[in-house]
Amino acid sequence: MRRLFPLTAPSVPAPDSENTVVGALDPTDREWTLDELADAYAYPAADAPERAGRAGWLRANMVSSLDGAAHHEGRSQPLSSAADMRIFGVLRGLADAVVVGAETVRQEGYRPARAREAFAARRAAAGQGPAPAIAVVSAGLGLDFTLPLFTDPLVPTLVLTGADAPPDRVAQARAAGAEVLFAGAGRGVDPARVTGVLAERGHTRLLTEGGPKLLGQFAAAGVLDELCLSLAPVVAVGEAPRIMNGPAVAVPERFVPASVLEEAGFLFTRYRRA
């Protein structure tokens, strides 16, 4: 893996001197450690200027083919790579909660997030639990509550729904061990309320893994702070949606590049809200 943006000039030994001077740019291609990746993808501090007025920081992680497909035959795995999965694991290792749509839970066969020794000390220092909570967004709660995601998580799975969600399904979710949170006045979830509801539970470092409909709703509501987009060097064709599929915005919102990494032809980009 090598950094394409931003490039920094490392300190290198000066000729005939033990002192160091700023030398040439060094986009070295090597495997990054998990600690290096974690530092590169660290969340902004709570008092950082970009966090002002925000209940939490909502980061999205998505993968796309060169022709804009968000998945192939319903799953994102065919577009992924070993480096993409390392970054996927790091982003989860840094998050308080992973926000995901019900359809993605069904399509991808979601399981509970697991604790990883590589992130144990970092999470403890940040006051986090051993693993992020999975927060499932669902209006009708058409979920299989017998799955391990609900019955056997390391930390309780959260279900985000509306105040008018079917009472019998709410009861089933709670009976399975899930914590049901209401983030909407009607049947569905108001995307603008999600970060605030989760922040009330102490979850301010948020990661969403889609799907495209949920991510589009977050973007249209103006609550998406950061997009980590892996661009796969493949062409998928077909009828797969884009990484965002939601209501149109009156004026496109501007994001600015924060970093670009590359490995084996994959580009790992990170953009922040301008």
Secondary structure, DSSP 4 states (H G I P E B T S, - for coil): -EEEES----EEEPTT-SSEEE--------PPPHHHHHHHTPPPPTTSGGGTT-SSEEEEEEEE-TT--S-BTTBSGGG--HHHHHHHHHHHHH-SEEEEEHHHHHHHT-------HHHHHHHHHTT--SSPEEEEE-SS----TTSHHHHS-SSPPEEEE-TTS-HHHHHHHHHTTPEEEE--SSSS--HHHHHHHHHHTT--EEEE---HHHHHHHHHTT---EEEEEE-S----TT---S--SPPPSSPPPEEEEEEEEETTEEEEEEEE-
